[in-house]
């Protein structure tokens, strides 16, 4: 039984908005490394599809406030976000 409780493609597309979708890809994920996404990232629609199907491919944590989103834990960005 596949219980994917992650975000849908439309949810991810809306969350990412006009930001660089590559910031949301988790470089520690096995699929990321297998597909060598650092050197050759997939096009945005494919990346969103892959993240929707493989939630661990999404960089975490995600901080969201209104329309602002910070993927991953960059202490400087998080502090600016919370200010």
Secondary structure in CASP SS format (residue, H / E / C, confidence):
PFRMAT SS
TARGET T0000
AUTHOR 0000-0000-0000
METHOD secondary structure of the structure
MODEL  1
X C 1.00
X C 1.00
X C 1.00
X C 1.00
X C 1.00
X C 1.00
X C 1.00
X C 1.00
X H 1.00
X H 1.00
X H 1.00
X H 1.00
X H 1.00
X H 1.00
X H 1.00
X H 1.00
X C 1.00
X C 1.00
X C 1.00
X C 1.00
X H 1.00
X H 1.00
X H 1.00
X H 1.00
X E 1.00
X C 1.00
X C 1.00
X C 1.00
X C 1.00
X H 1.00
X H 1.00
X H 1.00
X H 1.00
X H 1.00
X C 1.00
X C 1.00
X C 1.00
X C 1.00
X C 1.00
X C 1.00
X C 1.00
X C 1.00
X C 1.00
X H 1.00
X H 1.00
X H 1.00
X H 1.00
X H 1.00
X H 1.00
X H 1.00
X H 1.00
X H 1.00
X H 1.00
X C 1.00
X H 1.00
X H 1.00
X H 1.00
X E 1.00
X C 1.00
X C 1.00
X C 1.00
X E 1.00
X E 1.00
X E 1.00
X E 1.00
X C 1.00
X C 1.00
X E 1.00
X E 1.00
X E 1.00
X E 1.00
X C 1.00
X C 1.00
X C 1.00
X H 1.00
X H 1.00
X H 1.00
X H 1.00
X H 1.00
X H 1.00
X H 1.00
X H 1.00
X C 1.00
END
